[in-house]
């Protein structure tokens, strides 16, 4: 998901997306520790998406 798409979301949608992404990232980390991942790049994708969402949330807080 691109940053522009995230900026168009409401605060509630961002929070929900963050929770879903963090849960998915947690599951992937567990899977990576117990077995081989089919797509290890998914870990990086989830981690970066979480960072993007948190950055946008902080920017919104700073402008309020």
N, C-alpha and C positions, 0 to 999 in steps of 0.2 A: 504494500500500500504506500502510495506516495505522500509526501508531506502536504501537498496541496489538497489532497483528498481528506487528510486528517484535519486540516485547518477549517474545512467546510463543515465538519461535524460539530454537534453541540457538546457541551461539557459532559452531559450524561452519556452520550454516545461514546465519547473518548474514554470515559471511565470504564464503561462496559467492554470496549475493545481492549483496553489495557488489562483488565481482569482476565479476559479470554486468552489473550496472548501470553500473559504471565503463566496461566495454568498450562497452556500448551508447551511453553518453554520448560516448565518444571517436569512435565511428562517426558519430554524429549531428553532432558538431562538424566532422568532416572533410566530411561531406555538405553542411553549411551553408556551408562555405568554397568548395566546388567547384560547387554547384548550389543550386537553390531547394528548401527543405524543404516537404513537404506539411503538416506540423503543427509549426510552430516552438515551440509550447508544450511539446512533448516535451523540449526542451532543459531548460527550467525544471523539469519534472517529475522528470527524471533527476537534476539537480543537487540538488534538495531531498531526494530519496530517499537520495542518497549522504550528505547532511548528517545526515538522521535516523538512518541506520545508524551513522555514526561517533559521533554523540551517544550512542546507546544503548550502543555498545561502551565509550566512555569512562566512562559511568555505571557500567557493570558492573565496570570496572577499579577505580574509586574505592571501590566497596563491598566489594571483596575484600580 
